[in-house]
Amino acid sequence: MKVAVIGTAPGSRLIAPYQDESYEIWACSAGNSQGAALPRVTKWFELHALCDMLGAENRNWSIPYYGWLRAQSFPIYMQEKNDMVPQAIIFPYKMLCERFGPNPKKGLTNWFTSSIAWMMAFAITQMRAGDELAIFGVDMAAAEEAYTAQKAGIHRFIEYAKALGITVTIPYESCLGKPLPLYGYAEATMMGRKWMVRMHEMSQQRAQLDAQIHNLVQQRAFFDGALEGVKYDIRTWVDGMDAELDTDGKEALGSESMVEALKAKAQRLAPTTADFAENGNGVFVPMGSGSTPEQKPDPHEGSTVTVDAKGKKHYGMRAEPARIGSRAPANGGG
């Protein structure tokens, strides 16, 4: 007999021997149903209490899940007969407790700490030496499982199976086969000590980030309040009645009047050549100005000035009267 027990851990859930018909495929959990349905199933185990599954906090997913179970043809084991899954078979939990405990004869230890543990025990009761019990999609690596009884419970049933000569197969992709650390001694190894120190360092760094986040949240809360105060002032105290505008005491002008006003202002601010006149010295001075600009030496003193038809001035040497018999100029001119 070969039985492959299937959980929902993604690392190995889909590598079970679905194509090998020599294996029975025993599955559980809503995580293996509907859109995540397995390629093949021989038996299904839904061992949670109906009153819990139908509670208000679970109905949004349990009702569709039960609807999916009703439509299946493989055997479905549940705690009791019910209308949600009418074909359900009652799971023989009392028989398993009598064999494995807890009971007065076997002691009070309870190893039934998960659906997988119940399924393994049920398979063991139907097997003999040489049979195989394979476990896929089961890691029990979450903190609430690895450090409570769930992982230890599965390890106990692995021991039961091996004691009976049953082969237990766990894929490399699963960490289920690793035993729990030896309390107190795990930290005495190099790797154990390294990870303890690393965990401490990371915890300190995280605490620093938490402090920064808290400080930033406080700062943001301060500015949220300040912004709300500014918004209040804007919508309450700023009415525009005291606006300071350069309107010269006039009301708003129309478009044409505004253009004329701008032209007039431009004329006042930007003088043109019409505002100036050339005085007797050839210098432009403001119209009506009685003052004469400071006179500077004329670089063309002693020269003649002619004006062409276009009004442009031309400077040349002043003509001197000819003096016959006079001494020639020093520059050699005649």
HELIX and SHEET records of a PDB file:
HELIX    1   1 ARG A   13  ILE A   15  5                                   3    
HELIX    2   2 ALA A   30  ASN A   32  5                                   3    
HELIX    3   3 GLN A   34  ALA A   36  5                                   3    
HELIX    4   4 LEU A   50  MET A   53  1                                   4    
HELIX    5   5 ARG A   59  ARG A   70  1                                  12    
HELIX    6   6 TYR A   93  PHE A  100  1                                   8    
HELIX    7   7 SER A  115  ILE A  124  1                                  10    
HELIX    8   8 ALA A  143  ALA A  146  1                                   4    
HELIX    9   9 ALA A  149  ALA A  163  1                                  15    
HELIX   10  10 ALA A  186  ALA A  188  5                                   3    
HELIX   11  11 MET A  190  TRP A  237  1                                  48    
HELIX   12  12 SER A  255  LEU A  269  1                                  15    
HELIX   13  13 THR A  273  ASP A  275  5                                   3    
SHEET    1   A 7 ILE A  89  ILE A  90  0                                        
SHEET    2   A 7 ILE A  76  MET A  78  1                                        
SHEET    3   A 7 LYS A  43  PHE A  45  1                                        
SHEET    4   A 7 TYR A  23  CYS A  28  1                                        
SHEET    5   A 7 LYS A   2  ILE A   6  1                                        
SHEET    6   A 7 GLU A 132  PHE A 136  1                                        
SHEET    7   A 7 THR A 167  THR A 169  1                                        
SHEET    1   B 2 PHE A 276  GLU A 278  0                                        
SHEET    2   B 2 PHE A 284  PRO A 286 -1                                        
SHEET    1   C 2 SER A 303  VAL A 307  0                                        
SHEET    2   C 2 LYS A 313  MET A 317 -1                                        
END                                                                             
